């Protein structure tokens, strides 16, 4: 996961977390423990990886998350793709799979909060049928998919 975060540009980090986060803070041990050990009941993480045939080592290319919200039958989704693998349909495939997990869990709604400037993610969400709600006086927009 540390190596994955090393592949992310400042812009990619800003688009995902809505602020600048240094690499040091993103790979701090406590944070990595929290994001790598998910509770399967409330949160699910899917990881797309690639095996280096020469070394047998795996490289994380992207991470998709489904996090149940305290509201009844609703979850939030988040996708993060390494800069090198963006624009190769990896994000949309991860999102499709995360949404299918939400359907399998009989959730009623999936949402995503994203910056208005994150046009690439807006395109992906629209392709899967998400509807957008503008946040008044906010740089973000909420995308909602009724299941």
N, C-alpha and C positions, 0 to 999 in steps of 0.2 A: 504494500500500500504506500509505503514511503516513496518507492521508485515511481509509482503511478503519479503521485503528487508532484514529483520533479518534472513530469512531462506536461504540466498544465501551465499555460501562459497566465500572466496577470489578468488579462481580459476574461479568459475562461473562468478563473477563480472569482472575479468580480461578478460575472453573470450568474454564477451558481450561488454564491453566498451573499450577494448584495453589498459587499464591501471588500476592501483589500485585506487579504490575510497573508502574512508572510509564510514562506515555506516552513520556517522553523515552527511557527504556531500550528500549521496544518499537520505536521508530522510529530508533534509533541506526544510523548508516550501515553499520557492520560487520554488525549483525544483519540489516538489510534486504538486504544483499548476500547473506548466507548463506541467508535464507529465500526470496528471490526467484529465485535461480539454482539450480534443482534439477538433480540428476543423474538423468536418465531411467531409468538402470539400477537405482538404489537407492531413488529417491524420485520420486513423481509428485505434482504439485499441480494441482487443478482449481479454477478461479475462476469464480464466478457474478458477472456484472456487468450493468449497465444503462447504456445510452447515453442521455445527455441530448440530445434531438432539437434543442434550441435551440443548444447549444454544440458538440455532437459529442463531448463528453468522456465518458469511461466512469467509472462509479462501481462499485467492488467491493462486492458485497453479502455474499459468503461465500467461504470457502476450504475445500477438502477435500484432505487429504493421505493418501497411502499410502506408508509408509516400510518398506522391507524390513529385517528384523531379521537379525542374524548367524546366527540359528538357521535350519536348513534349511526352505525353502519356507514361511516365515511372515512376516507384515507387520503393522505397527500402523497404525491409521487414526486420524485426528483431523479434526474438523469445527469450524469457527468461523464463526458467522453474526452479522452486524451486528445490534445490538439492534433497530433499526427493522424488520428483516425476519425476526425470529424469529417462530415460531408461524404460518408461512405455507407449511410443507412444504418449504422450501428445504433445510433440514438433511437431511431424510430422502432427498430427491432426490439431493443430493450424495453421501450415504453409499451409496445404491444404485449410483451410477455408479462410485464408488471400489471397491466390492465387486466389481462386474462387471469392472473392470480387473484386480483380483486373480485372479478366475476365468480371465480371458483369459491371464494370465501363468502359469497352472497352479499357483498357490499352494495349499497345503493348509489354511492357517488364517489368519484375520485376527483381530486382537485390538485392544481399546481399553482404556486405563486411564482411569478417571474417578472423580471424587469421589462418595462415597455420596450427598451432597446434590444431585447433579446429576440430578434426577428427570426433567427434560425429555429429556436425552440417553439416559437409561435407557429411556424409553418408545420413542424412535426405534430404539434398538438391539434392543429386544425385538420390535418390529414386523418387523424383518428377520431374526429368528431367532437372535440372539446369546444365549448362555447366560452367566450371571454366576457368578463365583467371588469370594467375599469374601476380602480380605486380612486375615489376623489382625493385630490391633493396628495397623491402618492406617486412615486416613480414606478410602482408595480401594477400588475394586472393579475387577476385570478382567472385561471382556466378551469372549467368544470365539465365533467363528463358524467351524465346520468346513466347508470347501468341498469 
